[in-house]
């Protein structure tokens, strides 16, 4: 892992890493939740689905939220099909998956 990847994965992230898979082919990326103002590191295989990573991150960042009410973006682009693998979606090591509410909520 390069120095820049280590740095990118530590930015505003909770301590520790969610491990979905380990080994030489595993990558580490960030999952950030807008509503929680927080992020976690997730170690997984590139073949893991976007939905798997989203559920694991939401269990930590938004434990009371329904996964169907949230969407995932990568580099600002909505990932419509969360059954795509991370590789198919374009995620690489040190990528950030941005999790946010599917619908805007009124400010009260």
BELFENDA-V216725 format. One line per field, one symbol per residue. phi: phi as a letter, one per 20 degrees, with the letter a starting at -180 (. if undefined). psi: psi as a letter, one per 20 degrees, with the letter a starting at -180 (. if undefined). burial: 1 if it has 16 or more other ideal C-beta (glycine too) atoms within 10 Angstrom, else 0. Layout:
phi=???
psi=???
burial=???
This chain:
phi=.effffffedfldffncfdeacpfefddcdcddffelbbcecdbefefeffffgfffffeecfeeegfecdccclndfefdfeffgfffofcgmfdeddbffdfdfed
psi=prghggghiiokqqqrppohqrahiqqprqpppghilrqqqpprqiiqqhhgggggghhghmhjqphijqrpqpkippogniiqrhghijqrpjqppoprphqqqqp.
burial=000000011000100001000000011111111001011111111101110111011101110010100111010000100100010010101111111000000000
